[in-house]
Amino acid sequence: MTVIITPVIMAGGSGTRLWPLSRQLNPKQFLKLFGERTMLQQTLERLQGLPCSSPIVVCNEEHRFLAGEQMLEIGTKDYSIILEPSPRNTAPAIALASIHALANDENAMLLVLPADHVITDGGAFRKAVMDALSAAQDSRLVTFGIVPSNPETGYGYIKRGKEQGGNTYEVASFTEKPDENRAKEYIDSGKYYWNSGMFLFQAKIYLEELQKHAPKVYEACTKAMQRTEKDLDFIRIENEVFELSPSISIDYAVMEKTDLASVVPLEAGWSDIGSWSSLWEVCEKDTENNSILGDVKTIDTENCLIRAENRLVATIGVKDMVVVETKDAVLVAHKEQVQKVKDLVDKIRQNGRHEHLNQREVFRPWGSYDSLETGERFQVKRITVKPGAKTSLQMHHHRAEHWIVVKGSAKVTIDGKTVLLTENESTYIPIGKTHSLENPGKIPLELVEVQSGGYLGEDDIVRLDDRYGRA
């Protein structure tokens, strides 16, 4: 009988090490960093050819619409999205998915995958999953160990033990990130793998081991899943109960303590894209060993990653650099120093700035807005509304708004009165008036919004009704 695998995609995390492209509200798993698909979409498409059922995605509340929209873009229509009300690391997140899966299938087999990894050899990945299936059916908790290509000090390592057959080994031990000399010893022994954070196991076996080795996590997650609430395509869980769970990884909670851990070697062009330098390593490069994307011109430039999102970026006489340009920020760093990007983001946050939170263009379930200009008592935005989409019915206490349609048609409702606007037509929404904006057409609606008033923050929005559950 064919075993059906339930993919569990871990799509939480903030991805601060890839700032300024990755932001708190739009982190790396939802970005097109490597290819034409986002990291989440590539993770889902990698499953094609495996006997998989509908995926379960675990993500943060603030990323729910990004996750749902990106799955629909690639034709994934049957899925579950579990919303973590607060970050508690991987052990609790996987427990939530396990409990949800068991409610539908008492023999659920879970393939747990981070949403932000690159794997260039999909065939080798799928073969490793099928290699691991026999051990997982035999009640083993299988992890995938990356065959190391160099003495990397930024990863934890897994030491393999006795061979179990079928390219599967017992786990002898888990090891923390080593120094360079120790990492070289690991490589030379041929018995160590990088810890990938990917797993295959039966949901019930994982929960049994979690209850045994991390009972507080098990208890909190079990109680939280007893109080779920369905919201559109999302599954909300009890916040106060879930917050009682310790914040702990699956490695610390279960894998390093269980007697059931197995490892399958994986050699498939894997990278966790943990920094700009690791992205440079997996990207295609030109004759000067540069990875270039966007409008870039170079002279005497070598071994660099240069990414231009919106305008021309030019370099002369630089080597081993990372240059990333976005609409509101530019990063220039040496490749050997990019691990400090996280510290830079912390400093930006501590200084009360907003560039850590989101890019200038902000995505919403109905479309997006781009803040073009901000001054004293005014702000100018370019707003795009998807066909058939509608903003919430809302009002503002401190600002008025002027809308000018530049493309498409707009159905505008102000205090219960509805008008239809087309290109070059405009309207005015006074302070305190309820209003909504809808695109009744078949092409994207684009308009320019001019806000004026004493306070222009996004928290001056009172939502009265919303088809996306935000009211």
FENFEN-V61144 format. One record per helix or strand of 2 or more residues. SS is the DSSP state (hx for helix, st for strand). FROM is the first residue (numbers start at 0). LEN is the number of residues. If there is no record, write none. Layout:
# FENFEN-V61144
ss:SS from:FROM len:LEN
ss:SS from:FROM len:LEN
This chain:
# FENFEN-V61144
ss:st from:4 len:6
ss:hx from:15 len:3
ss:hx from:27 len:3
ss:hx from:38 len:7
ss:st from:55 len:5
ss:hx from:60 len:13
ss:st from:79 len:5
ss:hx from:88 len:16
ss:st from:108 len:6
ss:st from:117 len:2
ss:hx from:121 len:16
ss:st from:140 len:7
ss:st from:156 len:9
ss:st from:167 len:8
ss:hx from:179 len:10
ss:st from:191 len:11
ss:hx from:202 len:11
ss:hx from:214 len:11
ss:st from:228 len:3
ss:st from:233 len:3
ss:hx from:238 len:4
ss:hx from:249 len:6
ss:st from:260 len:6
ss:st from:269 len:2
ss:hx from:275 len:7
ss:st from:290 len:3
ss:st from:295 len:4
ss:st from:304 len:4
ss:st from:312 len:4
ss:st from:320 len:5
ss:st from:329 len:5
ss:hx from:334 len:16
ss:st from:360 len:4
ss:st from:366 len:9
ss:st from:377 len:8
ss:st from:392 len:3
ss:st from:398 len:9
ss:st from:409 len:5
ss:st from:416 len:5
ss:st from:425 len:4
ss:st from:434 len:4
ss:st from:444 len:9
ss:st from:461 len:4
